[in-house]
Structures are given as structure tokens and as C-alpha cells.
């Protein structure tokens, strides 16, 4: 009985070992990869992190170097443009005709401002090689103040250096531009140039009638009854109009006096010559507003006897514009910072 129900030894071992062996094998297979690969995974992760940090540092270093290089290039260009004044050489010993251009509107801050024109004339007169100075003019006019400064300096430099100065008109020499030209020893024009406009104006707009139709009320508060008399939205009284006209008349008389002093007996006065009208170059010569027909090359060749032309014109160069913009930005930032401060009580 016992023998028939009891399995033999080898069979018992086989029956118990068969299900255990796969479990142990599976345990070993599951444990060995974790145990063997854990150190390598940590090392690889640390290496990746280290490499990422190094890459980021390299990129940051490249950006810093690039920014520094950019600023270096900017400073080099700033210095280079600052040295380039846009004019001729400051000390040319060979005989030549010095040229100073007056183009566009004559106004403060423009390329035809008194600051730049006077600086150019100084360089031209001081140059020992300059046999004469030519003002090459193509301007419709502008500020009488700027023109007056230039005209005064022309007369002073002529007396100091004893050099002749000529005005050569291209297309236009009107109003404030002619104010400058009469300071020259002679004025040369093209037969089709526009010359003259000896007068003064003050322009603006008035919208009071339109505001009345629209039912708009202007609320302007001033201290002083005439403080807002140039306001386009306020009516102008006869007293204010007379005051403004008196100013214009006075400036006009100053203009006329400068023209008469510059042209002298060459000027053939007529009632219309100071009326603000303008004429062709040929008419200007006939009226004594100009002397001769001729261009820049003609004056250099036939009058100055020095064909080589050297341009002394000063220009507001790139470096100066950048500096001005930077200064304006800094000033604006300072004003904003001050305004943001709490008020003191």
C-alpha cells in the first residue's frame, strides 16, 4: 500500500524541482540586469548633465564674446566716423579753391546750420593752400538768425585772412540763402537760377471758425493776456496782429540793410526789389542782385585761377548722430527716472 502510493525518489525530485527552477531563473534574470546596469546608468546620466552644462557654458561664452566683439567694432567705427568730418584736408599746401556747400533748409540742426557752415569756413580760410573760398549755394532759405550768424562771420573772416570769397548759385538762392550770399565779394549764378525773395514771413493756421461750426470750445488758460496769441485755436486781435507785423517789418529792414551793405552801388533799387519777389539768374544780374553768370568750375578756373577743388563742407556724421541719439536717450531716461520718484512733501 505504502509503496504503491509513494512515488520514487527521483520522481519526487523531478516533481518538486521542475516548477522551482524557472522561478529562480526568472529571479536571476530580473535581478542581474538591475544589479549590473545601475552603476553605468548613473554614470551616463552624470556625464550627460556635465556635457549639457559645458555646452551651455560654451554658448554663453560665445554670446559674451560676440557681444564684446560687436561693441569693439562699434567703438572702432565710432572713432573712425568721428575723425571723418566730411570736408577736405585740414592743411593742404598746394593751391586750390576751397568749397563750402550750403544746401537745403538753413536751420539749427540741419546740414546748413550756422554751426556747421561757420566751422567749414574757418577751416577753409585757415588753410594756406586755399586761394579763395566759394560758397556753393542751393537753398530756398530758412532762419534769418542762422543766416545772420553766417553773414557776420563771412565779413569777419574776410577782414582777418584777406582772402576773397565768392558765392556760386546752383538752382536756388532765396530768402535766408541770399542773406548769406550778399556777404560774398561776388555772386555767380546760372541764367535759370532762382534768386531773391528778400522778405520775411510768419505763417500759421486759424481754426476758430471751424470750431464754432462744430460747437467746440477752446479752453486755454494763460498768465498774460497775449501769451497765447499765436495759438491757432484762439482768435487773433488787431493789437496782436500789429505786434507780429511790427516784428516782421523790423527783421525785413535788417535784411534790406544787409543786402544794401553787401551789394553797394551794384544794386539797382526798384520798388519791387525788396518786396519778396524772386527772379531768374539773368534778371538778378541785370538788377544788380548778382554779378555774373558762371558755375563752380568757371569760378575756380577763371576767377580764382586754381582749378583743384577741395570740399570743406561739414556734415553731421554717423558718429555724431549716434552720440546725439544716445545722449537724447540718456536724457529722456533720466527725466523719466526723476518723474517716477515720489513727490516730496
FENFENMO-V618806 format. One record per residue. RES is the residue in one small letter. OMEGA is omega as a letter, one per 40 degrees, with the letter a starting at -180 (none if undefined). NEAR is the number of other C-alpha atoms within 10 Angstrom. D_FIRST is the distance of its C-alpha to the first C-alpha in Angstrom with 2 decimals. Layout:
RES;OMEGA;NEAR;D_FIRST / RES;OMEGA;NEAR;D_FIRST
//
This chain:
x;a;5;0.00 / x;a;6;3.69 / x;a;7;5.44 / x;a;7;5.20 / x;a;7;6.38 / x;i;9;8.53 / x;a;12;11.69 / x;a;10;13.64 / x;a;9;16.68 / x;i;8;19.36 / x;i;10;17.92 / x;i;11;17.64 / x;a;11;21.21 / x;a;10;22.38 / x;a;12;21.03 / x;a;10;22.70 / x;a;11;25.82 / x;i;10;26.79 / x;a;10;28.04 / x;a;10;29.57 / x;i;11;31.72 / x;i;11;33.94 / x;i;11;34.61 / x;i;11;35.71 / x;i;11;37.77 / x;i;11;39.37 / x;i;11;40.15 / x;a;11;41.76 / x;i;11;43.66 / x;a;11;44.90 / x;a;11;45.83 / x;i;11;47.49 / x;i;10;50.31 / x;a;11;51.32 / x;a;9;51.25 / x;a;10;53.13 / x;a;10;55.71 / x;i;10;56.74 / x;i;10;59.38 / x;i;10;60.89 / x;i;12;61.17 / x;a;11;63.04 / x;i;11;65.36 / x;i;11;66.09 / x;i;11;66.84 / x;i;12;69.21 / x;i;12;70.89 / x;i;12;71.44 / x;i;12;72.92 / x;i;12;75.15 / x;i;12;76.34 / x;i;12;77.10 / x;i;12;79.10 / x;i;12;81.00 / x;i;12;81.73 / x;i;12;83.02 / x;i;12;85.19 / x;i;12;86.59 / x;i;12;87.43 / x;i;12;89.07 / x;i;12;91.04 / x;i;12;92.18 / x;i;12;93.36 / x;i;12;95.25 / x;i;12;96.84 / x;i;12;97.72 / x;i;12;99.36 / x;i;12;101.26 / x;i;12;102.41 / x;i;12;103.52 / x;i;12;105.55 / x;i;12;107.06 / x;i;12;108.15 / x;a;13;109.52 / x;i;13;111.58 / x;i;12;112.89 / x;i;14;113.97 / x;i;18;115.48 / x;a;12;117.60 / x;i;13;118.54 / x;i;15;119.60 / x;i;15;121.39 / x;i;11;123.50 / x;a;15;124.27 / x;i;19;127.02 / x;a;16;127.77 / x;i;18;131.33 / x;i;20;133.20 / x;a;14;133.41 / x;a;13;134.81 / x;i;13;137.32 / x;a;14;138.47 / x;a;11;141.62 / x;a;13;142.60 / x;a;19;144.94 / x;i;22;143.17 / x;a;25;143.35 / x;a;30;141.05 / x;i;28;139.37 / x;a;26;137.97 / x;i;22;136.40 / x;a;24;136.74 / x;i;20;134.51 / x;a;18;133.08 / x;i;18;133.57 / x;a;24;135.42 / x;i;19;133.34 / x;a;15;131.62 / x;i;11;128.23 / x;i;15;129.12 / x;i;21;129.89 / x;i;27;133.56 / x;i;24;133.56 / x;a;24;136.33 / x;a;17;133.88 / x;a;21;132.83 / x;i;25;136.23 / x;i;22;138.13 / x;i;14;135.67 / x;i;24;136.09 / x;i;26;139.87 / x;a;15;139.85 / x;a;21;137.96 / x;a;30;140.29 / x;a;22;143.49 / x;a;15;142.31 / x;a;20;141.44 / x;a;16;144.37 / x;a;18;143.68 / x;a;25;143.98 / x;i;20;147.48 / x;i;23;147.11 / x;i;25;144.54 / x;i;26;143.80 / x;i;23;142.11 / x;a;22;140.34 / x;i;25;140.17 / x;a;21;138.22 / x;i;24;137.70 / x;i;21;138.52 / x;a;23;139.16 / x;a;21;137.38 / x;i;17;138.04 / x;i;21;141.70 / x;i;15;140.53 / x;i;21;138.58 / x;i;26;141.48 / x;i;19;143.95 / x;a;16;142.02 / x;a;23;141.95 / x;i;24;145.65 / x;a;14;146.66 / x;i;19;144.67 / x;a;22;146.27 / x;a;15;149.74 / x;a;12;148.73 / x;i;18;147.13 / x;a;17;150.12 / x;a;11;152.47 / x;a;11;150.30 / x;i;11;149.49 / x;i;11;152.50 / x;i;15;150.34 / x;i;17;150.87 / x;a;26;148.25 / x;i;24;148.07 / x;i;30;146.18 / x;a;30;144.88 / x;i;30;143.75 / x;a;23;141.20 / x;a;19;140.39 / x;i;25;141.13 / x;a;30;143.03 / x;i;28;143.43 / x;a;26;143.85 / x;i;28;142.31 / x;i;32;142.00 / x;i;28;145.77 / x;i;26;146.22 / x;a;29;144.69 / x;a;32;146.54 / x;i;23;150.02 / x;a;25;149.42 / x;i;21;149.54 / x;i;17;152.75 / x;i;19;152.46 / x;i;26;150.25 / x;a;26;149.29 / x;i;28;147.83 / x;a;21;146.89 / x;i;17;149.18 / x;i;15;146.33 / x;i;22;144.96 / x;a;24;144.88 / x;i;29;146.97 / x;a;26;148.19 / x;a;22;146.85 / x;a;23;148.80 / x;a;21;147.62 / x;i;20;145.05 / x;i;10;142.63 / x;a;8;140.21 / x;i;5;137.90 / x;a;7;135.37 / x;i;9;134.37 / x;a;14;135.08 / x;a;12;132.71 / x;i;17;134.48 / x;i;13;135.54 / x;i;11;132.09 / x;i;14;130.58 / x;i;11;133.09 / x;a;8;132.07 / x;a;9;128.40 / x;a;9;128.97 / x;i;12;127.66 / x;i;11;129.11 / x;i;11;129.46 / x;a;8;128.70 / x;i;9;130.10 / x;a;9;130.94 / x;i;9;133.20 / x;a;7;135.25 / x;a;7;138.62 / x;a;8;140.19 / x;a;12;140.14 / x;a;10;136.75 / x;a;16;135.14 / x;i;16;138.10 / x;i;17;136.26 / x;a;14;133.30 / x;a;13;132.99 / x;i;20;131.83 / x;i;18;134.86 / x;i;15;138.44 / x;a;16;141.01 / x;i;11;144.32 / x;i;9;147.66 / x;i;11;147.92 / x;i;14;144.62 / x;i;12;145.62 / x;i;11;148.91 / x;i;11;147.16 / x;i;14;144.83 / x;i;14;147.74 / x;i;12;149.68 / x;a;12;146.86 / x;a;16;146.73 / x;a;14;150.50 / x;i;12;150.50 / x;i;17;147.81 / x;i;20;149.72 / x;i;15;152.88 / x;i;13;151.00 / x;a;23;149.78 / x;a;17;153.34 / x;i;11;154.73 / x;i;19;152.21 / x;a;21;153.05 / x;i;15;156.78 / x;a;13;156.41 / x;a;22;154.28 / x;i;21;156.31 / x;a;12;159.77 / x;i;10;162.69 / x;a;15;160.48 / x;i;20;159.24 / x;a;14;161.24 / x;i;13;160.74 / x;i;9;160.67 / x;a;6;159.69 / x;a;10;156.37 / x;i;20;155.33 / x;a;18;153.66 / x;a;14;152.47 / x;i;15;148.90 / x;i;14;149.52 / x;a;22;148.28 / x;i;18;149.78 / x;i;18;149.05 / x;i;28;149.55 / x;i;20;152.80 / x;i;17;154.12 / x;i;27;153.04 / x;a;23;155.13 / x;a;15;158.12 / x;a;17;157.78 / x;i;17;157.44 / x;i;29;153.82 / x;a;27;152.88 / x;a;21;154.88 / x;i;19;153.83 / x;i;20;151.41 / x;i;17;148.87 / x;a;16;145.22 / x;a;21;143.43 / x;i;16;143.97 / x;a;15;147.65 / x;a;20;148.15 / x;a;23;146.38 / x;a;14;148.28 / x;a;11;151.74 / x;a;12;152.12 / x;a;22;150.00 / x;i;15;150.39 / x;a;20;146.83 / x;a;17;144.53 / x;a;14;141.33 / x;i;18;139.49 / x;a;19;137.18 / x;i;17;135.18 / x;a;24;135.07 / x;i;26;133.44 / x;i;25;130.92 / x;i;18;127.73 / x;a;14;125.07 / x;a;16;122.45 / x;a;16;118.67 / x;a;20;118.22 / x;i;15;120.73 / x;i;11;119.14 / x;i;12;115.71 / x;i;12;117.16 / x;i;12;118.98 / x;i;12;115.87 / x;i;12;113.82 / x;i;12;116.51 / x;i;12;116.69 / x;i;12;112.92 / x;i;12;112.97 / x;i;12;115.85 / x;i;12;114.14 / x;i;12;110.96 / x;i;12;113.00 / x;i;11;114.73 / x;i;11;111.44 / x;i;10;110.05 / x;a;11;113.13 / x;a;10;112.96 / x;i;9;109.33 / x;i;8;110.22 / x;a;7;110.42 / x;i;7;113.90 / x;a;4;115.73 / x;none;3;117.14
//
